[in-house]
Amino acid sequence: MPTDEHQTMVLLLYELLVAFVRPRGGKVLVAPLRLKIRDGKYREPDIVLVRSARDPRRQNRFWLGADLVVEVVSPDKPERDLIEKRGEYAEAQIPEYWIVNPQSETITVLCLEGPAYIEHGVFGRSATATSVGLEGLSISVEAVFDAE
């Protein structure tokens, strides 16, 4: 179950992503919204983003894909976000996956290369996380972990 801290970080990231992508014609939503991984397999990322609000992958009941997904690591089972979802989002061919880890106070930005993700960067508290696919997007890691 999401905590107050979890939701605060998710909503700050949502606001920052909306401010960046909406003027460019994109769309950002928060969980719970299902994302299809494959037939019979769905996930509900904390945040899903497409660069175009008219993207045909946006369906009413679930999305068929996204350009970026964000997960805030859950302390009860971190391997779910760090390992399981990493493999599943790669399988679904999501080009970019951000892992926000409150325990290490890092944001890991992964970009899809072939069938798997490679690390664009692991950004610590004093750094600014940058996107691979959304040119010009940068977010203060400190601001995310100090969100109130």
Secondary structure, 3 states (H helix, E strand, C coil): CCCHHHHHHHHHHHHHHHHHHHHHCCEEEECCCEEEEECCEEECCCEEEECCCCCCCCCCCEECCCCEEEEECCCCCHHHHHHHHHHHHHHCCCCEEEEEECCCCEEEEEEEECCEEEEEEEECCCCEEECCCCCCCEEEHHHHHCCC
